[in-house]
């Protein structure tokens, strides 16, 4: 979290609303560990990483929905889950990510 904290503080100081995604479970060859974060704003600013792969696009889209609707989301990705193929996941990457709004 420390690696993205400066960006988040700067965005809050300028009045931006932040969505924060957090990896809450992994398995297989996940490139990011539990507790990894990615933050983003509706204006398109992004910092951090939850996957390093195509999963991040799905997490960013979910985060934009969180910012627009103020409804947290719990996202699931995995090889056995058909959602994995929709985002291009071919091996067990990120397991679950939580997206919620932070002001």
TIMI-2910 file (N, C-alpha, C, CB; in pm, 1 decimal, decimal comma, always signed):
<rs>
+----------+----------+----------+----------+----------+----------+----------+----------+----------+----------+----------+----------+------+
!      n_x !      n_y !      n_z !     ca_x !     ca_y !     ca_z !      c_x !      c_y !      c_z !     cb_x !     cb_y !     cb_z ! resn !
+----------+----------+----------+----------+----------+----------+----------+----------+----------+----------+----------+----------+------+
!    +82,6 !   -119,3 !     +0,0 !     +0,0 !     +0,0 !     +0,0 !    +87,0 !   +125,7 !     +0,0 !    -94,0 !     -0,2 !   +121,0 !  Unk !
!   +202,9 !   +117,6 !    +63,1 !   +288,0 !   +235,7 !    +69,0 !   +325,5 !   +287,9 !    -68,6 !   +412,6 !   +205,0 !   +146,6 !  Unk !
!   +340,3 !   +197,3 !   -164,9 !   +382,1 !   +239,5 !   -298,3 !   +275,4 !   +321,4 !   -370,6 !   +417,8 !   +118,7 !   -381,3 !  Unk !
!   +148,8 !   +311,2 !   -329,9 !    +43,1 !   +388,7 !   -396,1 !    -11,3 !   +500,8 !   -307,9 !    -70,6 !   +296,7 !   -436,7 !  Unk !
!    +31,2 !   +506,4 !   -183,6 !    -23,0 !   +602,7 !    -88,2 !     -0,7 !   +748,0 !   -129,8 !    +38,1 !   +579,6 !    +47,0 !  Unk !
!   +116,7 !   +780,1 !   -183,1 !   +144,1 !   +918,0 !   -225,5 !    +47,5 !   +962,6 !   -334,0 !   +288,2 !   +931,1 !   -275,6 !  Unk !
!    +21,0 !   +874,2 !   -430,6 !    -72,9 !   +907,8 !   -537,7 !   -213,4 !   +929,9 !   -480,9 !    -75,2 !   +796,1 !   -644,6 !  Unk !
!   -256,3 !   +839,4 !   -392,8 !   -389,9 !   +850,4 !   -333,9 !   -403,1 !   +980,2 !   -256,0 !   -419,2 !   +730,4 !   -242,3 !  Unk !
!   -303,7 !  +1013,0 !   -174,8 !   -307,8 !  +1137,8 !    -97,3 !   -317,1 !  +1259,7 !   -188,9 !   -183,5 !  +1149,1 !     -7,7 !  Unk !
!   -240,9 !  +1258,2 !   -297,3 !   -242,5 !  +1369,4 !   -393,2 !   -380,8 !  +1382,6 !   -456,8 !   -134,7 !  +1348,7 !   -502,9 !  Unk !
!   -441,1 !  +1269,5 !   -495,3 !   -574,1 !  +1272,3 !   -557,3 !   -679,2 !  +1323,6 !   -459,8 !   -612,8 !  +1132,5 !   -607,3 !  Unk !
!   -672,2 !  +1279,7 !   -334,7 !   -767,5 !  +1326,2 !   -233,3 !   -750,9 !  +1475,8 !   -210,7 !   -748,4 !  +1249,5 !   -100,2 !  Unk !
!   -626,4 !  +1524,4 !   -206,2 !   -600,6 !  +1667,5 !   -187,5 !   -659,3 !  +1751,9 !   -299,8 !   -451,3 !  +1692,7 !   -177,7 !  Unk !
!   -672,3 !  +1692,4 !   -420,1 !   -729,7 !  +1766,7 !   -532,7 !   -879,3 !  +1741,2 !   -547,9 !   -658,1 !  +1729,7 !   -661,7 !  Unk !
!   -939,7 !  +1669,1 !   -451,6 !  -1084,5 !  +1649,8 !   -450,7 !  -1135,3 !  +1529,8 !   -528,6 !  -1148,5 !  +1769,7 !   -503,6 !  Unk !
!  -1045,9 !  +1442,3 !   -572,4 !  -1089,0 !  +1324,6 !   -647,6 !  -1145,0 !  +1217,6 !   -553,5 !   -971,8 !  +1267,3 !   -729,8 !  Unk !
!  -1242,1 !  +1141,3 !   -601,8 !  -1291,7 !  +1025,2 !   -531,0 !  -1215,4 !   +903,7 !   -581,7 !  -1445,6 !  +1008,2 !   -550,1 !  Unk !
!  -1178,1 !   +815,8 !   -490,8 !  -1090,3 !   +703,7 !   -521,7 !  -1165,4 !   +571,3 !   -508,7 !   -967,5 !   +704,7 !   -429,6 !  Unk !
!  -1141,7 !   +480,6 !   -602,1 !  -1182,6 !   +340,7 !   -585,5 !  -1056,0 !   +262,3 !   -554,1 !  -1256,2 !   +283,8 !   -714,8 !  Unk !
!  -1066,0 !   +172,2 !   -457,8 !   -952,1 !    +92,4 !   -416,9 !   -984,7 !    -55,2 !   -436,5 !   -914,1 !   +121,5 !   -269,9 !  Unk !
!   -901,3 !   -123,6 !   -514,5 !   -914,7 !   -268,1 !   -533,6 !   -807,2 !   -336,6 !   -450,4 !   -902,7 !   -307,6 !   -685,4 !  Unk !
!   -845,5 !   -445,0 !   -383,9 !   -753,4 !   -518,1 !   -297,4 !   -762,7 !   -667,3 !   -327,7 !   -784,1 !   -490,4 !   -147,9 !  Unk !
!   -649,4 !   -732,3 !   -346,1 !   -647,0 !   -877,4 !   -363,4 !   -674,0 !   -939,2 !   -226,3 !   -508,8 !   -927,0 !   -423,6 !  Unk !
!   -778,2 !  -1021,8 !   -217,7 !   -813,2 !  -1081,6 !    -89,0 !   -792,1 !  -1233,2 !    -85,3 !   -956,9 !  -1050,0 !    -56,0 !  Unk !
!   -766,7 !  -1295,3 !   -200,9 !   -735,1 !  -1437,6 !   -204,4 !   -666,4 !  -1468,8 !   -336,3 !   -863,2 !  -1524,5 !   -186,4 !  Unk !
!   -567,2 !  -1556,7 !   -332,2 !   -499,8 !  -1600,3 !   -455,0 !   -476,8 !  -1750,1 !   -450,7 !   -365,6 !  -1526,0 !   -474,1 !  Unk !
!   -442,9 !  -1805,9 !   -567,1 !   -400,2 !  -1944,2 !   -578,1 !   -325,8 !  -1957,1 !   -709,3 !   -521,2 !  -2043,7 !   -570,0 !  Unk !
!   -259,0 !  -2066,7 !   -728,6 !   -187,5 !  -2089,7 !   -854,2 !    -73,9 !  -1991,1 !   -872,9 !   -283,0 !  -2080,6 !   -971,7 !  Unk !
!    -59,2 !  -1944,3 !   -993,0 !    +55,4 !  -1860,5 !  -1030,6 !    +23,2 !  -1711,5 !  -1024,4 !   +102,2 !  -1896,5 !  -1170,6 !  Unk !
!    -42,9 !  -1669,9 !   -922,8 !    -81,2 !  -1530,0 !   -909,4 !    +41,5 !  -1439,6 !   -902,4 !   -168,0 !  -1510,5 !   -785,5 !  Unk !
!    +46,5 !  -1334,1 !   -986,6 !   +162,1 !  -1245,1 !   -985,1 !   +161,0 !  -1146,3 !   -867,8 !   +168,4 !  -1169,0 !  -1114,8 !  Unk !
!    +48,3 !  -1127,9 !   -802,7 !    +37,8 !  -1035,2 !   -689,5 !    -11,5 !  -1111,7 !   -567,2 !    -57,9 !   -916,2 !   -722,7 !  Unk !
!    +36,9 !  -1070,5 !   -452,7 !     +1,7 !  -1137,2 !   -327,1 !   -124,8 !  -1078,2 !   -266,2 !   +117,0 !  -1126,9 !   -227,4 !  Unk !
!   -183,2 !  -1152,6 !   -172,5 !   -295,4 !  -1102,2 !    -94,6 !   -252,3 !   -970,6 !    -29,9 !   -341,7 !  -1206,6 !    +13,4 !  Unk !
!   -340,1 !   -871,7 !    -36,9 !   -309,3 !   -740,1 !    +17,7 !   -260,1 !   -641,0 !    -86,2 !   -207,1 !   -753,2 !   +124,9 !  Unk !
!   -232,7 !   -687,4 !   -207,7 !   -191,9 !   -594,9 !   -314,3 !   -308,0 !   -502,4 !   -348,1 !   -145,2 !   -672,6 !   -441,4 !  Unk !
!   -275,6 !   -378,4 !   -383,7 !   -378,5 !   -277,1 !   -408,6 !   -359,6 !   -209,0 !   -543,1 !   -377,7 !   -172,9 !   -298,1 !  Unk !
!   -470,5 !   -161,2 !   -595,9 !   -471,3 !    -73,0 !   -711,1 !   -579,8 !    +31,2 !   -685,0 !   -496,4 !   -152,3 !   -845,9 !  Unk !
!   -546,4 !   +157,4 !   -707,3 !   -643,1 !   +265,5 !   -687,5 !   -661,6 !   +338,9 !   -819,2 !   -596,5 !   +363,4 !   -575,4 !  Unk !
!   -782,8 !   +393,3 !   -838,3 !   -809,7 !   +466,4 !   -960,7 !   -921,9 !   +566,1 !   -938,0 !   -845,1 !   +370,4 !  -1074,6 !  Unk !
!   -929,3 !   +661,9 !  -1030,4 !  -1028,3 !   +768,8 !  -1024,2 !  -1111,8 !   +767,1 !  -1152,0 !   -960,0 !   +907,2 !  -1004,6 !  Unk !
!  -1225,8 !   +834,9 !  -1147,1 !  -1308,5 !   +844,9 !  -1268,3 !  -1239,0 !   +923,9 !  -1379,0 !  -1442,4 !   +910,5 !  -1235,1 !  Unk !
!  -1143,1 !  +1008,1 !  -1342,3 !  -1071,9 !  +1085,5 !  -1444,4 !   -963,2 !  +1003,6 !  -1513,6 !  -1010,3 !  +1209,7 !  -1381,9 !  Unk !
!   -949,2 !   +874,6 !  -1476,0 !   -857,4 !   +786,4 !  -1546,4 !   -721,0 !   +769,3 !  -1482,9 !   -839,4 !   +835,5 !  -1681,8 !  Unk !
!   -699,6 !   +822,9 !  -1365,0 !   -571,6 !   +803,4 !  -1297,3 !   -570,0 !   +664,2 !  -1233,3 !   -547,5 !   +914,7 !  -1189,8 !  Unk !
!   -456,0 !   +595,2 !  -1246,3 !   -442,2 !   +459,0 !  -1192,7 !   -305,3 !   +446,2 !  -1127,1 !   -460,3 !   +351,0 !  -1305,4 !  Unk !
!   -302,8 !   +377,8 !  -1013,2 !   -176,0 !   +348,0 !   -946,5 !   -185,7 !   +210,2 !   -882,2 !   -141,1 !   +456,9 !   -839,8 !  Unk !
!    -74,6 !   +140,3 !   -875,1 !    -71,7 !     +8,1 !   -814,5 !   -108,9 !   -100,9 !   -913,4 !   -164,5 !     +3,3 !   -696,3 !  Unk !
!   -119,9 !   -224,1 !   -860,4 !   -148,6 !   -338,9 !   -945,8 !   -209,9 !   -451,0 !   -863,5 !    -20,9 !   -387,7 !  -1016,6 !  Unk !
!   -305,9 !   -521,8 !   -922,3 !   -364,1 !   -638,9 !   -857,4 !   -338,1 !   -767,1 !   -935,4 !   -513,0 !   -619,5 !   -839,7 !  Unk !
!   -284,1 !   -755,3 !  -1055,7 !   -264,2 !   -874,6 !  -1135,9 !   -142,9 !   -865,3 !  -1226,9 !   -386,0 !   -901,2 !  -1217,8 !  Unk !
!   -125,1 !   -754,1 !  -1291,0 !    -19,3 !   -743,2 !  -1389,5 !    -62,0 !   -798,8 !  -1524,2 !   +104,5 !   -814,7 !  -1341,1 !  Unk !
!   -180,5 !   -853,9 !  -1532,1 !   -230,7 !   -912,3 !  -1656,0 !   -364,8 !   -853,8 !  -1694,4 !   -241,9 !  -1062,7 !  -1643,0 !  Unk !
!   -435,6 !   -928,3 !  -1776,7 !   -562,7 !   -882,6 !  -1830,7 !   -671,9 !   -870,8 !  -1724,7 !   -607,9 !   -975,9 !  -1939,2 !  Unk !
!   -652,9 !   -934,0 !  -1610,0 !   -750,0 !   -922,5 !  -1501,9 !   -765,3 !   -775,5 !  -1459,6 !   -707,2 !  -1009,8 !  -1381,3 !  Unk !
!   -657,6 !   -699,9 !  -1468,9 !   -663,4 !   -560,9 !  -1425,1 !   -768,2 !   -481,3 !  -1501,2 !   -528,2 !   -495,7 !  -1441,1 !  Unk !
!   -786,2 !   -507,8 !  -1630,3 !   -888,7 !   -435,9 !  -1706,0 !  -1027,2 !   -460,8 !  -1647,8 !   -885,4 !   -477,4 !  -1853,4 !  Unk !
!  -1054,6 !   -584,7 !  -1611,3 !  -1184,3 !   -617,3 !  -1550,8 !  -1199,4 !   -550,0 !  -1414,7 !  -1200,1 !   -769,8 !  -1536,2 !  Unk !
!  -1091,5 !   -544,4 !  -1337,7 !  -1096,0 !   -479,6 !  -1206,5 !  -1116,2 !   -328,6 !  -1222,8 !   -965,9 !   -508,4 !  -1126,8 !  Unk !
!  -1050,8 !   -268,5 !  -1318,4 !  -1068,3 !   -124,8 !  -1343,1 !  -1212,5 !    -94,8 !  -1383,6 !   -970,7 !    -75,9 !  -1452,9 !  Unk !
!  -1268,6 !   -175,3 !  -1472,5 !  -1408,3 !   -155,0 !  -1512,8 !  -1501,5 !   -166,4 !  -1392,3 !  -1448,8 !   -257,4 !  -1621,2 !  Unk !
!  -1478,0 !   -265,6 !  -1307,2 !  -1559,7 !   -280,4 !  -1186,3 !  -1541,9 !   -160,4 !  -1095,1 !  -1523,2 !   -409,8 !  -1111,2 !  Unk !
!  -1420,0 !   -111,5 !  -1085,0 !  -1393,1 !     +6,6 !  -1002,1 !  -1464,6 !   +129,9 !  -1051,5 !  -1245,6 !    +33,7 !   -996,8 !  Unk !
!  -1471,4 !   +148,3 !  -1182,9 !  -1546,0 !   +261,8 !  -1237,3 !  -1694,1 !   +250,6 !  -1201,7 !  -1528,3 !   +270,0 !  -1390,2 !  Unk !
!  -1746,8 !   +129,3 !  -1204,7 !  -1886,5 !   +108,7 !  -1164,7 !  -1905,3 !   +139,9 !  -1016,3 !  -1930,6 !    -36,2 !  -1194,6 !  Unk !
!  -1809,0 !   +101,9 !   -935,0 !  -1814,4 !   +132,9 !   -792,2 !  -1817,2 !   +284,6 !   -772,0 !  -1693,4 !    +70,2 !   -717,8 !  Unk !
!  -1732,7 !   +355,4 !   -844,3 !  -1729,3 !   +501,7 !   -831,5 !  -1859,8 !   +565,5 !   -877,6 !  -1612,6 !   +559,1 !   -911,9 !  Unk !
!  -1919,1 !   +511,9 !   -982,9 !  -2043,3 !   +568,1 !  -1035,8 !  -2163,3 !   +535,8 !   -948,5 !  -2067,6 !   +517,4 !  -1175,7 !  Unk !
!  -2167,4 !   +414,1 !   -891,1 !  -2286,0 !   +367,3 !   -819,9 !  -2270,5 !   +358,7 !   -668,4 !  -2324,0 !   +234,1 !   -871,5 !  Unk !
!  -2148,1 !   +377,8 !   -619,5 !  -2118,4 !   +365,9 !   -477,0 !  -2163,5 !   +230,7 !   -420,7 !  -2185,5 !   +479,4 !   -399,9 !  Unk !
!  -2143,5 !   +124,7 !   -500,2 !  -2177,9 !    -12,3 !   -460,2 !  -2050,3 !    -96,2 !   -465,5 !  -2290,2 !    -73,5 !   -553,2 !  Unk !
!  -1998,8 !   -141,3 !   -350,8 !  -1877,7 !   -225,4 !   -353,3 !  -1902,8 !   -354,8 !   -430,2 !  -1831,2 !   -257,8 !   -209,4 !  Unk !
!  -1796,3 !   -412,3 !   -483,7 !  -1807,5 !   -537,7 !   -558,4 !  -1701,5 !   -636,4 !   -510,6 !  -1793,2 !   -512,6 !   -710,5 !  Unk !
!  -1736,0 !   -762,8 !   -512,1 !  -1642,0 !   -870,6 !   -486,8 !  -1626,4 !   -946,3 !   -617,6 !  -1690,4 !   -964,9 !   -370,0 !  Unk !
!  -1505,8 !   -946,5 !   -671,4 !  -1479,4 !  -1006,7 !   -802,3 !  -1410,6 !  -1141,5 !   -784,7 !  -1392,7 !   -912,9 !   -889,7 !  Unk !
!  -1446,7 !  -1238,2 !   -866,7 !  -1389,3 !  -1372,6 !   -862,3 !  -1328,0 !  -1404,3 !   -998,4 !  -1497,2 !  -1479,0 !   -823,6 !  Unk !
!  -1205,8 !  -1454,7 !   -998,4 !  -1139,1 !  -1497,3 !  -1120,8 !  -1073,7 !  -1631,8 !  -1095,6 !  -1034,3 !  -1392,3 !  -1167,8 !  Unk !
!  -1076,3 !  -1717,7 !  -1193,8 !  -1010,2 !  -1846,7 !  -1179,3 !  -1028,4 !  -1932,3 !  -1301,6 !  -1061,8 !  -1919,2 !  -1058,3 !  Unk !
!   -944,1 !  -2031,9 !  -1316,6 !   -945,3 !  -2117,6 !  -1434,3 !  -1077,8 !  -2190,6 !  -1448,7 !   -831,4 !  -2217,7 !  -1427,8 !  Unk !
!  -1134,6 !  -2238,5 !  -1339,1 !  -1259,5 !  -2314,1 !  -1345,9 !  -1379,4 !  -2223,2 !  -1367,0 !  -1278,7 !  -2395,5 !  -1219,3 !  Unk !
!  -1361,6 !  -2094,5 !  -1350,6 !  -1469,2 !  -1997,3 !  -1362,1 !  -1472,0 !  -1944,5 !  -1505,2 !  -1451,2 !  -1881,1 !  -1259,8 !  Unk !
!  -1585,9 !  -1949,1 !  -1570,9 !  -1592,6 !  -1900,9 !  -1709,5 !  -1556,8 !  -1754,0 !  -1721,0 !  -1731,2 !  -1923,6 !  -1766,3 !  Unk !
!  -1568,3 !  -1679,9 !  -1611,1 !  -1526,4 !  -1539,6 !  -1610,8 !  -1379,3 !  -1527,8 !  -1646,8 !  -1552,7 !  -1475,4 !  -1473,8 !  Unk !
!  -1299,7 !  -1625,2 !  -1607,4 !  -1156,2 !  -1620,6 !  -1635,4 !  -1129,5 !  -1609,0 !  -1784,5 !  -1087,1 !  -1744,5 !  -1579,6 !  Unk !
!  -1201,2 !  -1685,4 !  -1864,0 !  -1178,3 !  -1682,6 !  -2008,5 !  -1224,0 !  -1551,1 !  -2068,9 !  -1250,4 !  -1798,6 !  -2076,3 !  Unk !
!  -1326,1 !  -1489,0 !  -2011,7 !  -1374,0 !  -1359,9 !  -2061,5 !  -1267,5 !  -1252,2 !  -2049,0 !  -1499,5 !  -1317,4 !  -1986,3 !  Unk !
!  -1184,2 !  -1260,4 !  -1946,3 !  -1079,7 !  -1160,2 !  -1928,0 !   -943,7 !  -1209,7 !  -1974,8 !  -1071,7 !  -1119,4 !  -1782,8 !  Unk !
!   -940,2 !  -1328,2 !  -2036,8 !   -817,4 !  -1379,3 !  -2094,7 !   -726,6 !  -1451,3 !  -1997,4 !   -743,4 !  -1269,1 !  -2155,5 !  Unk !
!   -779,9 !  -1500,2 !  -1887,7 !   -700,6 !  -1568,1 !  -1786,4 !   -682,4 !  -1713,8 !  -1825,3 !   -766,8 !  -1556,6 !  -1647,6 !  Unk !
!   -560,1 !  -1756,3 !  -1845,3 !   -535,1 !  -1893,9 !  -1889,1 !   -480,6 !  -1982,9 !  -1778,9 !   -439,3 !  -1893,9 !  -2004,4 !  Unk !
!   -427,7 !  -1924,1 !  -1672,0 !   -378,2 !  -2005,0 !  -1560,6 !   -417,8 !  -1935,5 !  -1430,9 !   -222,5 !  -2025,3 !  -1568,8 !  Unk !
!   -418,2 !  -2009,1 !  -1320,8 !   -470,7 !  -1958,4 !  -1194,5 !   -402,3 !  -1833,6 !  -1145,1 !   -460,2 !  -2062,4 !  -1091,0 !  Unk !
!   -450,2 !  -1720,9 !  -1183,9 !   -393,3 !  -1594,5 !  -1139,5 !   -460,9 !  -1548,6 !  -1012,9 !   -405,9 !  -1488,0 !  -1247,8 !  Unk !
!   -512,8 !  -1428,5 !  -1015,2 !   -578,4 !  -1369,2 !   -898,6 !   -703,4 !  -1449,2 !   -863,6 !   -614,5 !  -1220,7 !   -924,9 !  Unk !
!   -731,5 !  -1463,6 !   -738,3 !   -848,8 !  -1537,6 !   -696,5 !   -967,6 !  -1445,8 !   -676,1 !   -820,1 !  -1614,2 !   -569,7 !  Unk !
!   -960,0 !  -1356,7 !   -579,2 !  -1070,6 !  -1266,0 !   -550,0 !  -1014,5 !  -1126,7 !   -525,8 !  -1152,9 !  -1314,8 !   -427,1 !  Unk !
!  -1090,1 !  -1028,0 !   -569,3 !  -1053,8 !   -889,4 !   -543,9 !  -1176,5 !   -814,8 !   -496,9 !   -993,7 !   -822,8 !   -669,9 !  Unk !
!  -1155,1 !   -722,2 !   -407,8 !  -1261,3 !   -638,2 !   -355,2 !  -1241,9 !   -497,7 !   -409,7 !  -1262,3 !   -638,7 !   -199,3 !  Unk !
!  -1349,7 !   -437,6 !   -461,1 !  -1345,2 !   -299,1 !   -508,2 !  -1442,0 !   -218,1 !   -423,8 !  -1380,5 !   -288,6 !   -660,9 !  Unk !
!  -1394,1 !   -110,6 !   -367,1 !  -1482,7 !    -22,5 !   -291,0 !  -1437,5 !   +121,2 !   -303,7 !  -1487,2 !    -63,5 !   -143,5 !  Unk !
!  -1531,7 !   +210,7 !   -284,3 !  -1505,0 !   +353,4 !   -296,5 !  -1441,6 !   +405,7 !   -168,8 !  -1633,9 !   +430,4 !   -327,9 !  Unk !
!  -1346,1 !   +493,9 !   -185,1 !  -1284,5 !   +565,5 !    -74,7 !  -1288,1 !   +714,4 !   -106,0 !  -1138,6 !   +516,8 !    -49,9 !  Unk !
!  -1324,8 !   +792,7 !     -7,6 !  -1329,5 !   +939,0 !    -30,1 !  -1216,4 !  +1003,3 !    +45,3 !  -1466,0 !  +1000,0 !    +14,5 !  Unk !
+----------+----------+----------+----------+----------+----------+----------+----------+----------+----------+----------+----------+------+
</rs>
